[in-house]
């Protein structure tokens, strides 16, 4: 019975997060240090910086 309750709670948590994901992201990114870390991490992905600033991409793939 306990594993069934655990699975039901886990699924409920996932559904709640999916339903309110944008509100959760906005609440998280309202905190400046989390927003700065997220921007720094995003800029490390290939192609993100070039798409934002219009610089030539250093990768072979131009999406």
C-alpha positions as CSV (number, residue, x, y, z in Angstrom):
1,X,0.0,0.0,0.0
2,X,2.8,2.4,0.8
3,X,4.5,2.1,-2.6
4,X,1.1,2.8,-4.3
5,X,0.7,6.0,-2.2
6,X,4.3,7.1,-3.1
7,X,3.7,6.6,-6.8
8,X,0.4,8.5,-6.6
9,X,2.1,11.4,-4.8
10,X,5.0,11.4,-7.3
11,X,2.6,11.5,-10.3
12,X,0.5,14.3,-8.6
13,X,3.7,16.3,-8.1
14,X,4.6,15.9,-11.7
15,X,1.2,17.0,-12.8
16,X,1.2,20.1,-10.6
17,X,4.7,21.1,-11.8
18,X,3.6,20.7,-15.4
19,X,0.4,22.7,-14.8
20,X,2.2,25.6,-13.1
21,X,5.6,25.4,-14.7
22,X,5.6,28.9,-16.1
23,X,4.6,30.4,-12.8
24,X,7.3,28.4,-11.1
25,X,9.9,29.5,-13.6
26,X,8.9,33.2,-13.2
27,X,9.0,32.8,-9.4
28,X,12.5,31.3,-9.6
29,X,13.8,33.8,-12.1
30,X,12.6,36.7,-9.9
31,X,15.5,35.9,-7.7
32,X,18.5,37.7,-9.2
33,X,21.2,35.2,-8.4
34,X,19.3,32.3,-9.9
35,X,18.5,34.4,-13.0
36,X,22.2,35.3,-13.4
37,X,23.3,31.6,-13.0
38,X,20.7,30.5,-15.6
39,X,21.8,33.1,-18.1
40,X,25.5,32.1,-17.7
41,X,24.7,28.5,-18.1
42,X,22.5,29.2,-21.2
43,X,25.3,31.2,-22.8
44,X,27.5,28.2,-22.7
45,X,25.3,26.2,-25.0
46,X,26.5,26.2,-28.6
47,X,24.6,28.6,-30.8
48,X,22.7,30.5,-28.1
49,X,25.0,33.5,-27.9
50,X,25.1,33.7,-31.7
51,X,21.3,33.6,-32.0
52,X,20.9,36.3,-29.4
53,X,23.6,38.7,-30.5
54,X,23.7,37.8,-34.2
55,X,27.4,36.8,-34.2
56,X,28.5,34.2,-36.7
57,X,28.2,30.7,-35.3
58,X,31.3,28.8,-34.5
59,X,29.7,25.4,-35.0
60,X,29.2,23.7,-38.4
61,X,25.5,23.7,-37.9
62,X,23.6,26.9,-38.4
63,X,20.1,26.5,-37.0
